[in-house]
Amino acid sequence: MTLSNTRTLATLGNLTVFPPQGDVYQLQQPIDFAPVGDPGKVVAQLTALPMTMSHNP
């Protein structure tokens, strides 16, 4: 089965410095996944995805 995101992914966080130095970002809302061609039939959901953004050259 191939799944497709039913809406645009968005994260929440404030970029305080650039390049990022350990800033933590969270999803603004859960991400629903549905079979391709049937966006109304949600079969999976991603509820959390904490990300730590850092830059190491």
N, C-alpha and C positions, 0 to 999 in steps of 0.2 A: 504494500500500500504506500502510495506517495502522499504526503501531507503538505498542506499549504497554510501559511499564516492567513487568518481572516481579516487582519487589520495591521496597520503600520506599527512596528516595534518602536517604543520610545523608552529612554532611560531618564532617570532623574539624578541630577548632580550639578554641582557648580564647579566649573573649571577655575580654580583660584590662581594657578600659575601655569605657564606654558614653557617647556613641556610639563605634563602632569607629574606630580611627585607624591604618589600614594593616595590620590583622591578616590573615594568610594562612590560608586554609582549603583542605583537600584532601578528595577522596572517601575514605570508609573502605573501600570495595570497588568493583570495577567494576560498572557498571550495564548489565544485559542488556535488550535490546529484542526483542520478539516480535510477530508479527502479532496483532491483536485477535482473540480467540476461539481462539488456539492458543498459550498461554503456554509450552508445552514446546518450541517451535521457535524458538530464539534465532537471529536473523539479523543482529544488530548489537550492538556493545558499546562503551560509553563508558568508557575506562580512566583518563583523566586530565582533571581540570577544576579547576586551581588558581584560587582566587578571592582577591582582595584586597578586604577590606571597609573602606570609609572613609565618612565622613559629611561632606558639604559642604553647609551650609544655603544 
